[in-house]
Amino acid sequence: MITVDFENRTEGLCKSLCSKIRTMILSGELKKGEKLPSKRALSEHLGVSIITVQNAYQNLISEGFVYSIERSGFFVSDSIPFYSKTPSKNQVEKAVHRFEKETDLFADFSSSSANAQKFPFSLWARLMRKVLSTNDEKLLRRTNAKGIAPLRAAIAHYLFDFRNLCVSSEQIVIGAGSESLISMLVSLLGREKLYVVENPGYKKIARLFEANGASVKPVAIDDAGLCVEKLYDSNALVAHVSPEHHFPTGIKMPLRRRRELLTWANEHHGFIIEDEFDSEFRFSGKPLPTLKAEDTEGRVIYINTFSKTISPAFRVGYMVLPPELLLEFERKLGFYSCQVPSFEQFTLFEFIAGGHFARHISRMKNRYRSVRNALVRAILESDLKDIAKIREKESGLHFLLSLPKKCDCREIRRRLFENAHIQIPLLSDFFFDDGTFLEKDDFVMNYSSIFPERIPEIVRRISAEVKNHV
């Protein structure tokens, strides 16, 4: 329990409590993802009012040290922000040591970065020069809130060719990555609504909703995706899902569950945010139709970014709004200028319209397929072959590596980071309840940034650490 010496305080009760919790987080006494005491329990323990505790928690949320989940409580943030007070020498040394390790990793399976060697730098530079020479006046004009018309039209054509999705360019809105798009959606749909996210899932999505003032409820998935029965019980009106490739499990939502989800949205006049973050990288079989393509009542908002296909540093994404929301967008957000610079939008338009994007996707698919096959083959030919299992290896740009129950995966992960300079996230990292109900943990092998020539040594180092714990 958190204890504060209020008798010797030099500031107010709320500030003293904030300082204490902040210090405990920075020192590591309170771990990332750890649940904090309830407002009532902490107020009774400290002998202060619930309002004091509530204000302290809200201040820490605004600073980024804490986040809340409705009906679940308050938790220490996964990503601790920079803090302006002078840290101790020990804290600085620890931070520098951690930074040096993370920037000098031999392999990072937590990164979604693309390999810079495969980015078409010379082509991109040529297209930039072309834009500068032919679109000089357009580059200086105020940009429509939805983005430039040529890029939206190019995306509409691409969606039709790639996903057989027939939409008007007027329905497409360009934004500066998922952060910008989520912010616009919360403003558009309303902060008073309850937003559902998948559990397990990509926690950043929930944090983006909360950062924009919305309430979030994690809802469990099963082997077909988001549990619609639990969605009905949630009283939510907006659900964020990734039906094509769920992260991190790799589950592909079948048609039956997709139709159940659409039925829920139609009955409740709610909305589904369909996130296809890496749908371009499917290595076998024909992709199922998008929820958006099956939507006849205008309840699905399709969202995607170029983070996986081009680079996470390329902060451009887009969403396709149903007709019902178009007028609402103009009314609420039409006065904005698009957050993506015109120069980048025109360059991206040339990249897509010229057929370069489609060819780039084809090259990247070949590369990722080669890396995945080499990594899987190396594991199956290593000392891990008799104890490790590969799950969902068709799930986009990652798969799950499962070890025997007796293996302490958290300790193996720690030793891999400290001794082998390899960073691998665990499946439990993506549960909002820390995955405490899991019978055993799995490693989430995101291989998009792995260098192929390092694969034999990567597997050798992993095998060595695993053998010490079997």
LUMZAGU-467851 format. One record per residue (C-alpha): residue in one letter; z, y, x; residue number from 1. Coordinates in steps of 0.02 Angstrom, whole numbers. Example, Ala and Ser with C-alpha at 12.3 -4.5 7.8 and 13.67 -1.06 7.14 Angstrom:
2
   roza        w        v        u   marlum
      a      390     -225      615        1
      s      357      -53      684        2
//
This chain:
470
   roza        w        v        u   marlum
      m        0        0        0        1
      i      -37      178       57        2
      t      121      272      108        3
      v      133      460      139        4
      d      280      559      211        5
      f      276      706       92        6
      e      442      778      157        7
      n      364      836      321        8
      r      198      889      249        9
      t      117     1054      299       10
      e       -6     1059      153       11
      g      -12     1020      -32       12
      l       19      846     -106       13
      c     -165      815     -143       14
      k     -223      872       30       15
      s      -86      770      115       16
      l     -140      614       20       17
      c     -324      647       61       18
      s     -282      668      246       19
      k     -183      506      250       20
      i     -318      402      166       21
      r     -454      483      271       22
      t     -358      443      431       23
      m     -330      262      376       24
      i     -518      244      344       25
      l     -571      322      509       26
      s     -446      216      606       27
      g     -506       57      523       28
      e     -338       23      440       29
      l     -433       30      275       30
      k     -591      -75      292       31
      k     -765      -37      224       32
      g     -780     -101       46       33
      e     -591     -123       29       34
      k     -523      -87     -143       35
      l     -396       56     -152       36
      p     -241       52     -263       37
      s     -267      107     -443       38
      k     -221      287     -486       39
      r      -70      231     -585       40
      a       -8      107     -455       41
      l      -23      232     -312       42
      s       56      375     -412       43
      e      207      265     -454       44
      h      222      206     -273       45
      l      216      382     -201       46
      g      313      467     -341       47
      v      175      592     -380       48
      s       72      625     -535       49
      i      -83      526     -581       50
      i     -179      692     -577       51
      t     -133      714     -393       52
      v     -201      542     -350       53
      q     -355      568     -459       54
      n     -395      734     -374       55
      a     -371      656     -202       56
      y     -489      513     -244       57
      q     -618      634     -314       58
      n     -611      740     -156       59
      l     -637      585      -49       60
      i     -783      532     -158       61
      s     -865      703     -135       62
      e     -840      687       54       63
      g     -920      514       55       64
      f     -766      416      110       65
      v     -739      330      -58       66
      y     -845      274     -205       67
      s     -797      218     -380       68
      i     -860       84     -497       69
      e     -820      106     -680       70
      r     -685      -14     -743       71
      s     -671      -88     -568       72
      g     -585       49     -468       73
      f     -604      144     -305       74
      f     -673       73     -142       75
      v     -693      126       39       76
      s     -874      176       71       77
      d     -987       60      171       78
      s    -1054      208      269       79
      i     -918      324      334       80
      p     -978      505      352       81
      f     -960      617      502       82
      y     -796      712      492       83
      s     -769      882      569       84
      k     -589      860      630       85
      t     -576      818      814       86
      p     -563      629      831       87
      s     -447      547      956       88
      k     -512      492     1126       89
      n     -494      310     1071       90
      q     -597      343      914       91
      v     -734      428     1016       92
      e     -740      284     1141       93
      k     -752      156     1000       94
      a     -889      255      913       95
      v     -990      274     1075       96
      h     -969       89     1114       97
      r    -1029       41      939       98
      f    -1176      163      947       99
      e    -1232       98     1116      100
      k    -1227      -81     1050      101
      e    -1324      -37      892      102
      t    -1459       59      988      103
      d    -1474      -77     1119      104
      l    -1483     -228     1004      105
      f    -1589     -375     1058      106
      a    -1626     -412      875      107
      d    -1576     -321      715      108
      f    -1595     -421      555      109
      s    -1514     -283      453      110
      s    -1654     -160      487      111
      s    -1802     -134      371      112
      s    -1899      -35      500      113
      a    -2079      -80      532      114
      n    -2140     -116      707      115
      a    -2204       48      780      116
      q    -2336      -47      879      117
      k    -2426      -88      716      118
      f    -2428       88      644      119
      p    -2606      162      649      120
      f    -2557      318      746      121
      s    -2732      366      803      122
      l    -2803      347      627      123
      w    -2658      445      552      124
      a    -2684      584      679      125
      r    -2870      591      636      126
      l    -2831      604      450      127
      m    -2705      742      484      128
      r    -2837      841      578      129
      k    -2958      814      435      130
      v    -2831      880      310      131
      l    -2797     1033      416      132
      s    -2982     1072      429      133
      t    -3031     1044      247      134
      n    -2878     1082      140      135
      d    -2808     1238      220      136
      e    -2796     1340       58      137
      k    -2726     1196      -45      138
      l    -2592     1165       85      139
      l    -2519     1337       54      140
      r    -2511     1328     -135      141
      r    -2356     1287     -236      142
      t    -2352     1100     -270      143
      n    -2337     1034     -447      144
      a    -2171      949     -484      145
      k    -2262      782     -500      146
      g    -2354      800     -335      147
      i    -2536      838     -294      148
      a    -2664      770     -419      149
      p    -2777      681     -291      150
      l    -2632      575     -223      151
      r    -2572      530     -397      152
      a    -2748      476     -445      153
      a    -2764      371     -286      154
      i    -2598      285     -324      155
      a    -2655      250     -503      156
      h    -2814      167     -437      157
      y    -2713       69     -310      158
      l    -2593        5     -444      159
      f    -2739      -53     -550      160
      d    -2822     -143     -404      161
      f    -2663     -219     -331      162
      r    -2551     -249     -483      163
      n    -2675     -241     -627      164
      l    -2570      -99     -693      165
      c    -2667       25     -799      166
      v    -2581      194     -797      167
      s    -2635      375     -802      168
      s    -2612      484     -648      169
      e    -2518      603     -765      170
      q    -2381      472     -779      171
      i    -2354      466     -590      172
      v    -2221      572     -505      173
      i    -2211      588     -315      174
      g    -2040      602     -233      175
      a    -1960      603      -61      176
      g    -1911      419      -61      177
      s    -1792      325     -174      178
      e    -1656      458     -155      179
      s    -1765      591     -233      180
      l    -1832      477     -370      181
      i    -1659      416     -423      182
      s    -1596      594     -428      183
      m    -1739      645     -542      184
      l    -1712      494     -654      185
      v    -1527      529     -680      186
      s    -1569      710     -724      187
      l    -1704      648     -841      188
      l    -1611      506     -928      189
      g    -1439      586     -928      190
      r    -1279      571     -827      191
      e    -1182      518     -982      192
      k    -1272      350     -988      193
      l    -1206      192     -906      194
      y    -1323      124     -771      195
      v    -1327      -62     -731      196
      v    -1369     -129     -558      197
      e    -1390     -310     -501      198
      n    -1241     -399     -421      199
      p    -1271     -446     -283      200
      g    -1395     -311     -241      201
      y    -1442     -163     -133      202
      k    -1282      -60     -142      203
      k    -1367      102      -95      204
      i    -1448      109     -269      205
      a    -1276      110     -353      206
      r    -1215      243     -233      207
      l    -1367      351     -271      208
      f    -1331      341     -458      209
      e    -1148      385     -428      210
      a    -1191      526     -308      211
      n    -1292      603     -450      212
      g    -1145      594     -569      213
      a    -1189      435     -665      214
      s    -1074      289     -706      215
      v    -1127      122     -634      216
      k    -1087      -57     -685      217
      p    -1138     -206     -576      218
      v    -1198     -353     -682      219
      a    -1211     -529     -612      220
      i    -1374     -619     -583      221
      d    -1409     -804     -606      222
      d    -1553     -912     -545      223
      a    -1674     -815     -658      224
      g    -1615     -639     -614      225
      l    -1508     -513     -707      226
      c    -1403     -596     -843      227
      v    -1468     -516    -1003      228
      e    -1323     -584    -1106      229
      k    -1202     -487     -995      230
      l    -1316     -337    -1006      231
      y    -1294     -338    -1195      232
      d    -1105     -340    -1170      233
      s    -1108     -193    -1048      234
      n    -1152      -55    -1173      235
      a    -1272       12    -1041      236
      l    -1436      100    -1085      237
      v    -1520       94     -914      238
      a    -1543      -59     -801      239
      h    -1610      -59     -623      240
      v    -1695     -225     -578      241
      s    -1809     -299     -445      242
      p    -1897     -441     -539      243
      e    -2032     -480     -411      244
      h    -1920     -504     -258      245
      h    -1734     -487     -287      246
      f    -1638     -430     -134      247
      p    -1549     -518      -53      248
      t    -1566     -686     -145      249
      g    -1757     -686     -156      250
      i    -1750     -739     -340      251
      k    -1911     -711     -437      252
      m    -1879     -669     -619      253
      p    -1976     -789     -733      254
      l    -2077     -730     -883      255
      r    -1945     -788    -1008      256
      r    -1809     -680     -929      257
      r    -1928     -532     -914      258
      r    -1965     -540    -1099      259
      e    -1779     -552    -1139      260
      l    -1752     -397    -1034      261
      l    -1890     -303    -1126      262
      t    -1816     -357    -1293      263
      w    -1648     -283    -1241      264
      a    -1729     -118    -1195      265
      n    -1827     -110    -1359      266
      e    -1675     -151    -1467      267
      h    -1562      -26    -1381      268
      h    -1695      108    -1352      269
      g    -1643       93    -1170      270
      f    -1742       99    -1009      271
      i    -1778      -24     -868      272
      i    -1807       41     -692      273
      e    -1922      -87     -612      274
      d    -1907      -74     -422      275
      e    -2048     -159     -325      276
      f    -1985     -114     -152      277
      d    -2082     -248      -56      278
      s    -2197     -327     -185      279
      e    -2348     -305      -71      280
      f    -2280     -437       46      281
      r    -2297     -596      -54      282
      f    -2362     -739       55      283
      s    -2403     -874      -72      284
      g    -2449     -891     -255      285
      k    -2509     -762     -378      286
      p    -2383     -626     -423      287
      l    -2322     -618     -602      288
      p    -2369     -465     -707      289
      t    -2253     -318     -685      290
      l    -2128     -276     -821      291
      k    -2223     -113     -838      292
      a    -2384     -208     -878      293
      e    -2293     -308    -1014      294
      d    -2208     -155    -1087      295
      t    -2286     -106    -1254      296
      e    -2147       11    -1313      297
      g    -2133      127    -1163      298
      r    -1963       66    -1101      299
      v    -2005       31     -917      300
      i    -2004      154     -772      301
      y    -2097       81     -624      302
      i    -2038      138     -452      303
      n    -2098      102     -275      304
      t    -2099      183     -104      305
      f    -2200      175       56      306
      s    -2044      134      158      307
      k    -2086      -50      177      308
      t    -2275      -34      185      309
      i    -2287      112      307      310
      s    -2115      157      377      311
      p    -1936      195      317      312
      a    -1954      361      408      313
      f    -2101      404      294      314
      r    -2003      478      150      315
      v    -2130      462        9      316
      g    -2110      363     -152      317
      y    -2174      370     -329      318
      m    -2128      321     -505      319
      v    -2229      289     -663      320
      l    -2149      365     -817      321
      p    -2177      300     -994      322
      p    -2261      425    -1113      323
      e    -2097      463    -1203      324
      l    -2023      536    -1043      325
      l    -2172      643     -991      326
      l    -2131      791    -1104      327
      e    -1948      773    -1060      328
      f    -1994      780     -875      329
      e    -2093      940     -900      330
      r    -1951     1017    -1001      331
      k    -1810      971     -882      332
      l    -1891      959     -711      333
      g    -2062     1042     -725      334
      f    -2002     1201     -639      335
      y    -1969     1107     -476      336
      s    -2091     1098     -332      337
      c    -2125      924     -264      338
      q    -2006      884     -120      339
      v    -2142      803      -16      340
      p    -2242      930       88      341
      s    -2423      954       33      342
      f    -2483      912      208      343
      e    -2407      738      201      344
      q    -2470      710       25      345
      f    -2650      754       68      346
      t    -2643      644      224      347
      l    -2576      499      123      348
      f    -2713      528       -6      349
      e    -2845      513      130      350
      f    -2759      356      195      351
      i    -2763      272       23      352
      a    -2929      337      -42      353
      g    -3019      290      119      354
      g    -2966      107      102      355
      h    -2855      120      257      356
      f    -2695       81      162      357
      a    -2764      -82       90      358
      r    -2822     -137      262      359
      h    -2654      -87      338      360
      i    -2564     -194      207      361
      s    -2676     -341      249      362
      r    -2639     -324      436      363
      m    -2452     -307      406      364
      k    -2450     -459      292      365
      n    -2532     -561      429      366
      r    -2407     -498      556      367
      y    -2254     -530      447      368
      r    -2319     -702      398      369
      s    -2340     -743      583      370
      v    -2165     -680      626      371
      r    -2086     -774      481      372
      n    -2175     -937      522      373
      a    -2130     -923      706      374
      l    -1947     -888      665      375
      v    -1934    -1030      539      376
      r    -2020    -1151      659      377
      a    -1905    -1100      802      378
      i    -1751    -1131      693      379
      l    -1814    -1301      634      380
      e    -1850    -1353      813      381
      s    -1683    -1292      882      382
      d    -1507    -1364      884      383
      l    -1488    -1288      711      384
      k    -1613    -1406      631      385
      d    -1483    -1534      572      386
      i    -1354    -1410      508      387
      a    -1447    -1255      448      388
      k    -1549    -1235      290      389
      i    -1677    -1101      252      390
      r    -1671    -1037       74      391
      e    -1800     -932      -19      392
      k    -1918     -916      127      393
      e    -2053     -845       11      394
      s    -1942     -697      -36      395
      g    -2034     -551       40      396
      l    -1979     -497      213      397
      h    -1818     -596      224      398
      f    -1745     -768      195      399
      l    -1569     -840      189      400
      l    -1501     -949      329      401
      s    -1368    -1066      262      402
      l    -1239    -1151      375      403
      p    -1108    -1286      335      404
      k     -954    -1230      237      405
      k     -841    -1259      387      406
      c     -930    -1121      484      407
      d     -842     -953      488      408
      c     -995     -844      462      409
      r     -900     -681      481      410
      e     -834     -734      650      411
      i    -1006     -796      703      412
      r    -1079     -629      651      413
      r     -948     -534      751      414
      r     -979     -639      906      415
      l    -1168     -623      889      416
      f    -1150     -435      886      417
      e    -1024     -425     1028      418
      n    -1093     -559     1143      419
      a    -1276     -584     1099      420
      h    -1324     -408     1041      421
      i    -1391     -479      878      422
      q    -1347     -402      711      423
      i    -1363     -505      551      424
      p    -1294     -457      379      425
      l    -1210     -584      265      426
      l    -1248     -621       84      427
      s    -1070     -571       37      428
      d    -1105     -395      103      429
      f    -1215     -364      -50      430
      f    -1086     -412     -183      431
      f     -991     -272     -265      432
      d     -839     -386     -272      433
      d     -860     -438      -88      434
      g     -931     -606     -141      435
      t     -758     -683     -150      436
      f     -819     -815     -273      437
      l     -951     -882     -151      438
      e     -919    -1060      -95      439
      k     -996    -1014       72      440
      d    -1085     -867      150      441
      d    -1265     -856      209      442
      f    -1351     -750      339      443
      v    -1484     -629      272      444
      m    -1628     -638      395      445
      n    -1732     -480      373      446
      y    -1866     -508      505      447
      s    -1978     -355      479      448
      s    -1925     -269      641      449
      i    -1910     -425      751      450
      f    -2020     -438      905      451
      p    -2113     -605      902      452
      e    -2096     -632     1090      453
      r    -1906     -627     1074      454
      i    -1894     -761      940      455
      p    -1859     -911     1056      456
      e    -1716     -816     1142      457
      i    -1650     -750      975      458
      v    -1637     -927      905      459
      r    -1560     -991     1066      460
      r    -1422     -859     1058      461
      i    -1388     -894      874      462
      s    -1382    -1081      906      463
      a    -1259    -1058     1049      464
      e    -1136     -959      943      465
      v    -1153    -1076      793      466
      k    -1121    -1231      899      467
      n     -954    -1156      952      468
      h     -898    -1155      770      469
      v     -962    -1321      705      470
//
